[in-house]
Amino acid sequence: MTTIDLNADMGEGFGPYHWGADEILLEYVSSANIACGFHAGDPHTMRIAVESCLNRNVAIGAHPGLPDRLGFGRREIAVTPEEASDFVIYQVGALQAFVQATGGTLRHVKLHGALYHMAAKDERLSSSIVSAIQRLNPELMLYGPPGSQLQYAASAKGVRYVAEGFADRAYLPDGSLVERHMPGAVIEQPEMAARQAITLTDEGRFQSLCLHGDTPKAAEHAKHIAQRLKAAGISIQSP
């Protein structure tokens, strides 16, 4: 049977602000990427997200981003490789502490937003970030786009890489994502997202598919995608 990991970004509220449909998403996904406090999240939110994942047997990943709450980590900031490495160690280390304190295991790292895309294109950034992950825990997997600088760095340093596609983002013919400020960049119809999930799985390039927990129809997307994948004989499970 064909298998695919279905991951979602979670724990993206902070303080009195609650964001996303995490509890519903956990019914359908196999892996979660938990915000670590820079673009979103705080200690209380991180702990709750970790506990929720453990209760649902969902694999836990860290979702570190740039220090930019106002822009939700989606604006590029000029950072050095050393700064990027420190950001990742700081955030992943914090979430790793919550996971260990709760009796779980941190399974992977997935960069957030602008940091994800910057590192995917920049050899020095990707090399520094992968080295940071390796120093933290060489067993951690790294999620990212196929054929990117992140994948090359992970391969060179012996870090297991999970190639990721996006069920709820539009792609250009060259395989890159449509930039978020462009019309139609985010797929809003659950049925369209489900069809894209099937198409990306059938391509065979991806081991994981992401759906964004901060979109208004995230819960509907998750339900439709999970149902369509299973109907197509595709099993949803973490790497």
MILUM-387187 format. One record per residue (C-alpha): residue number from 1; x, y, z. Coordinates in nm, 2 decimals. Example, Ala and Ser with C-alpha at 12.3 -4.5 7.8 and 13.67 -1.06 7.14 Angstrom:
+------+--------+--------+--------+
! panu !      x !      y !      z !
+------+--------+--------+--------+
!    1 !   1.23 !  -0.45 !   0.78 !
!    2 !   1.37 !  -0.11 !   0.71 !
+------+--------+--------+--------+
***
This chain:
+------+--------+--------+--------+
! panu !      x !      y !      z !
+------+--------+--------+--------+
!    1 !   0.00 !   0.00 !   0.00 !
!    2 !   0.12 !   0.35 !  -0.08 !
!    3 !   0.18 !   0.56 !   0.23 !
!    4 !   0.21 !   0.94 !   0.28 !
!    5 !   0.27 !   1.15 !   0.59 !
!    6 !   0.02 !   1.43 !   0.64 !
!    7 !   0.16 !   1.72 !   0.84 !
!    8 !   0.01 !   2.04 !   0.97 !
!    9 !   0.14 !   2.35 !   1.14 !
!   10 !   0.01 !   2.39 !   1.50 !
!   11 !   0.04 !   2.58 !   1.82 !
!   12 !   0.04 !   2.91 !   1.64 !
!   13 !  -0.15 !   3.11 !   1.90 !
!   14 !   0.01 !   3.29 !   2.20 !
!   15 !  -0.11 !   3.46 !   2.52 !
!   16 !  -0.48 !   3.51 !   2.51 !
!   17 !  -0.49 !   3.46 !   2.13 !
!   18 !  -0.60 !   3.12 !   2.00 !
!   19 !  -0.55 !   3.04 !   1.64 !
!   20 !  -0.62 !   2.74 !   1.42 !
!   21 !  -0.82 !   2.42 !   1.46 !
!   22 !  -0.55 !   2.21 !   1.62 !
!   23 !  -0.78 !   1.96 !   1.80 !
!   24 !  -0.97 !   1.89 !   1.48 !
!   25 !  -0.66 !   1.86 !   1.27 !
!   26 !  -0.51 !   1.61 !   1.51 !
!   27 !  -0.79 !   1.37 !   1.41 !
!   28 !  -0.65 !   1.35 !   1.05 !
!   29 !  -0.28 !   1.43 !   1.04 !
!   30 !   0.01 !   1.20 !   1.12 !
!   31 !   0.27 !   1.47 !   1.20 !
!   32 !   0.25 !   1.81 !   1.36 !
!   33 !   0.49 !   2.11 !   1.33 !
!   34 !   0.47 !   2.31 !   1.66 !
!   35 !   0.55 !   2.68 !   1.66 !
!   36 !   0.84 !   2.75 !   1.90 !
!   37 !   0.79 !   3.11 !   2.01 !
!   38 !   0.94 !   3.33 !   1.74 !
!   39 !   0.68 !   3.37 !   1.48 !
!   40 !   0.40 !   3.23 !   1.71 !
!   41 !   0.35 !   3.02 !   2.01 !
!   42 !   0.46 !   3.06 !   2.38 !
!   43 !   0.55 !   2.81 !   2.65 !
!   44 !   0.19 !   2.75 !   2.76 !
!   45 !   0.08 !   2.70 !   2.40 !
!   46 !   0.38 !   2.47 !   2.32 !
!   47 !   0.30 !   2.25 !   2.62 !
!   48 !  -0.06 !   2.21 !   2.53 !
!   49 !   0.02 !   2.13 !   2.17 !
!   50 !   0.28 !   1.87 !   2.27 !
!   51 !   0.03 !   1.70 !   2.51 !
!   52 !  -0.24 !   1.70 !   2.25 !
!   53 !  -0.01 !   1.53 !   2.00 !
!   54 !   0.09 !   1.26 !   2.25 !
!   55 !  -0.27 !   1.20 !   2.33 !
!   56 !  -0.35 !   1.15 !   1.96 !
!   57 !  -0.03 !   0.95 !   1.88 !
!   58 !   0.07 !   1.22 !   1.63 !
!   59 !   0.45 !   1.26 !   1.56 !
!   60 !   0.59 !   1.58 !   1.70 !
!   61 !   0.81 !   1.82 !   1.51 !
!   62 !   0.96 !   2.16 !   1.58 !
!   63 !   0.86 !   2.46 !   1.36 !
!   64 !   1.12 !   2.73 !   1.41 !
!   65 !   1.10 !   3.06 !   1.22 !
!   66 !   1.24 !   3.41 !   1.21 !
!   67 !   1.18 !   3.64 !   1.51 !
!   68 !   0.89 !   3.83 !   1.34 !
!   69 !   0.56 !   3.79 !   1.52 !
!   70 !   0.41 !   4.10 !   1.35 !
!   71 !   0.48 !   3.94 !   1.01 !
!   72 !   0.40 !   3.58 !   1.13 !
!   73 !   0.75 !   3.48 !   1.02 !
!   74 !   0.66 !   3.52 !   0.65 !
!   75 !   0.88 !   3.83 !   0.58 !
!   76 !   1.24 !   3.78 !   0.48 !
!   77 !   1.49 !   3.92 !   0.72 !
!   78 !   1.86 !   3.95 !   0.65 !
!   79 !   2.03 !   3.70 !   0.88 !
!   80 !   2.37 !   3.55 !   0.88 !
!   81 !   2.42 !   3.17 !   0.88 !
!   82 !   2.54 !   3.19 !   1.24 !
!   83 !   2.22 !   3.38 !   1.34 !
!   84 !   2.00 !   3.13 !   1.17 !
!   85 !   2.18 !   2.85 !   1.34 !
!   86 !   2.13 !   3.01 !   1.68 !
!   87 !   1.76 !   3.08 !   1.61 !
!   88 !   1.70 !   2.71 !   1.52 !
!   89 !   1.89 !   2.58 !   1.83 !
!   90 !   1.71 !   2.82 !   2.06 !
!   91 !   1.36 !   2.73 !   1.93 !
!   92 !   1.41 !   2.35 !   1.87 !
!   93 !   1.58 !   2.32 !   2.21 !
!   94 !   1.28 !   2.48 !   2.38 !
!   95 !   1.03 !   2.25 !   2.22 !
!   96 !   1.25 !   1.95 !   2.27 !
!   97 !   1.25 !   2.03 !   2.65 !
!   98 !   0.87 !   2.03 !   2.65 !
!   99 !   0.85 !   1.70 !   2.46 !
!  100 !   1.10 !   1.53 !   2.69 !
!  101 !   0.93 !   1.66 !   3.00 !
!  102 !   0.60 !   1.52 !   2.88 !
!  103 !   0.75 !   1.18 !   2.80 !
!  104 !   0.75 !   1.20 !   2.42 !
!  105 !   1.01 !   1.21 !   2.15 !
!  106 !   1.08 !   1.50 !   1.91 !
!  107 !   1.08 !   1.35 !   1.56 !
!  108 !   1.16 !   1.62 !   1.31 !
!  109 !   1.22 !   1.98 !   1.23 !
!  110 !   1.04 !   2.19 !   0.97 !
!  111 !   1.14 !   2.55 !   0.92 !
!  112 !   0.86 !   2.81 !   0.90 !
!  113 !   0.77 !   3.06 !   0.64 !
!  114 !   1.04 !   3.29 !   0.51 !
!  115 !   1.32 !   3.09 !   0.69 !
!  116 !   1.20 !   2.78 !   0.51 !
!  117 !   1.22 !   2.94 !   0.17 !
!  118 !   1.54 !   3.13 !   0.23 !
!  119 !   1.73 !   2.82 !   0.35 !
!  120 !   1.59 !   2.62 !   0.06 !
!  121 !   1.77 !   2.86 !  -0.18 !
!  122 !   2.08 !   2.96 !   0.02 !
!  123 !   2.37 !   2.71 !   0.05 !
!  124 !   2.53 !   2.87 !   0.35 !
!  125 !   2.21 !   2.92 !   0.54 !
!  126 !   2.10 !   2.56 !   0.48 !
!  127 !   2.44 !   2.42 !   0.57 !
!  128 !   2.45 !   2.61 !   0.90 !
!  129 !   2.09 !   2.51 !   0.99 !
!  130 !   2.14 !   2.15 !   0.91 !
!  131 !   2.46 !   2.14 !   1.12 !
!  132 !   2.26 !   2.29 !   1.41 !
!  133 !   2.00 !   2.02 !   1.39 !
!  134 !   2.26 !   1.75 !   1.37 !
!  135 !   2.43 !   1.89 !   1.68 !
!  136 !   2.10 !   1.90 !   1.87 !
!  137 !   2.01 !   1.54 !   1.78 !
!  138 !   2.14 !   1.35 !   1.48 !
!  139 !   1.82 !   1.14 !   1.48 !
!  140 !   1.60 !   1.43 !   1.40 !
!  141 !   1.45 !   1.43 !   1.05 !
!  142 !   1.44 !   1.75 !   0.84 !
!  143 !   1.13 !   1.84 !   0.63 !
!  144 !   1.17 !   2.06 !   0.32 !
!  145 !   1.12 !   2.09 !  -0.05 !
!  146 !   1.27 !   1.83 !  -0.29 !
!  147 !   1.58 !   1.93 !  -0.48 !
!  148 !   1.66 !   2.22 !  -0.25 !
!  149 !   1.97 !   2.34 !  -0.08 !
!  150 !   1.83 !   2.20 !   0.24 !
!  151 !   1.81 !   1.85 !   0.09 !
!  152 !   2.17 !   1.88 !  -0.04 !
!  153 !   2.30 !   1.99 !   0.30 !
!  154 !   2.11 !   1.71 !   0.48 !
!  155 !   2.24 !   1.45 !   0.24 !
!  156 !   2.60 !   1.58 !   0.29 !
!  157 !   2.57 !   1.58 !   0.67 !
!  158 !   2.38 !   1.25 !   0.71 !
!  159 !   2.05 !   1.40 !   0.83 !
!  160 !   1.74 !   1.21 !   0.71 !
!  161 !   1.54 !   1.43 !   0.48 !
!  162 !   1.17 !   1.42 !   0.42 !
!  163 !   1.06 !   1.58 !   0.09 !
!  164 !   0.75 !   1.78 !   0.14 !
!  165 !   0.47 !   1.90 !  -0.09 !
!  166 !   0.18 !   2.14 !  -0.01 !
!  167 !  -0.18 !   2.03 !  -0.05 !
!  168 !  -0.32 !   2.38 !   0.00 !
!  169 !  -0.07 !   2.59 !  -0.20 !
!  170 !  -0.07 !   2.65 !  -0.57 !
!  171 !   0.23 !   2.55 !  -0.78 !
!  172 !   0.39 !   2.71 !  -1.09 !
!  173 !   0.48 !   2.49 !  -1.39 !
!  174 !   0.84 !   2.48 !  -1.28 !
!  175 !   0.74 !   2.32 !  -0.95 !
!  176 !   0.79 !   2.63 !  -0.73 !
!  177 !   0.51 !   2.77 !  -0.51 !
!  178 !   0.30 !   3.07 !  -0.62 !
!  179 !   0.40 !   3.36 !  -0.40 !
!  180 !   0.15 !   3.43 !  -0.13 !
!  181 !   0.07 !   3.78 !  -0.24 !
!  182 !  -0.05 !   3.65 !  -0.58 !
!  183 !  -0.42 !   3.56 !  -0.64 !
!  184 !  -0.49 !   3.19 !  -0.59 !
!  185 !  -0.17 !   3.12 !  -0.41 !
!  186 !  -0.36 !   2.95 !  -0.13 !
!  187 !  -0.61 !   2.68 !  -0.23 !
!  188 !  -0.93 !   2.76 !  -0.05 !
!  189 !  -1.16 !   2.49 !  -0.18 !
!  190 !  -1.13 !   2.16 !   0.03 !
!  191 !  -1.20 !   1.94 !  -0.28 !
!  192 !  -0.93 !   2.11 !  -0.48 !
!  193 !  -0.68 !   2.06 !  -0.19 !
!  194 !  -0.78 !   1.69 !  -0.18 !
!  195 !  -0.73 !   1.65 !  -0.55 !
!  196 !  -0.39 !   1.81 !  -0.53 !
!  197 !  -0.29 !   1.58 !  -0.24 !
!  198 !  -0.37 !   1.28 !  -0.46 !
!  199 !  -0.18 !   1.42 !  -0.75 !
!  200 !   0.13 !   1.50 !  -0.54 !
!  201 !   0.13 !   1.16 !  -0.38 !
!  202 !   0.10 !   0.99 !  -0.72 !
!  203 !   0.41 !   1.19 !  -0.84 !
!  204 !   0.62 !   0.99 !  -0.60 !
!  205 !   0.85 !   1.28 !  -0.52 !
!  206 !   0.71 !   1.35 !  -0.18 !
!  207 !   0.71 !   1.17 !   0.15 !
!  208 !   0.50 !   1.42 !   0.33 !
!  209 !   0.22 !   1.66 !   0.24 !
!  210 !   0.15 !   1.98 !   0.44 !
!  211 !  -0.17 !   2.17 !   0.51 !
!  212 !  -0.15 !   2.50 !   0.69 !
!  213 !  -0.33 !   2.52 !   1.02 !
!  214 !  -0.38 !   2.89 !   0.99 !
!  215 !  -0.61 !   2.89 !   0.69 !
!  216 !  -0.98 !   2.95 !   0.75 !
!  217 !  -1.08 !   2.61 !   0.61 !
!  218 !  -0.80 !   2.40 !   0.76 !
!  219 !  -1.03 !   2.16 !   0.93 !
!  220 !  -1.24 !   2.10 !   0.62 !
!  221 !  -0.92 !   2.06 !   0.42 !
!  222 !  -0.79 !   1.80 !   0.66 !
!  223 !  -1.11 !   1.60 !   0.65 !
!  224 !  -1.14 !   1.60 !   0.27 !
!  225 !  -0.77 !   1.52 !   0.22 !
!  226 !  -0.77 !   1.23 !   0.46 !
!  227 !  -1.09 !   1.08 !   0.32 !
!  228 !  -0.97 !   1.11 !  -0.04 !
!  229 !  -0.63 !   0.96 !   0.04 !
!  230 !  -0.78 !   0.66 !   0.21 !
!  231 !  -1.04 !   0.61 !  -0.06 !
!  232 !  -0.75 !   0.60 !  -0.31 !
!  233 !  -0.58 !   0.33 !  -0.10 !
!  234 !  -0.32 !   0.56 !   0.04 !
!  235 !  -0.23 !   0.51 !   0.40 !
!  236 !  -0.15 !   0.81 !   0.62 !
!  237 !   0.14 !   0.76 !   0.86 !
!  238 !   0.44 !   0.95 !   0.98 !
!  239 !   0.79 !   0.87 !   0.85 !
+------+--------+--------+--------+
***
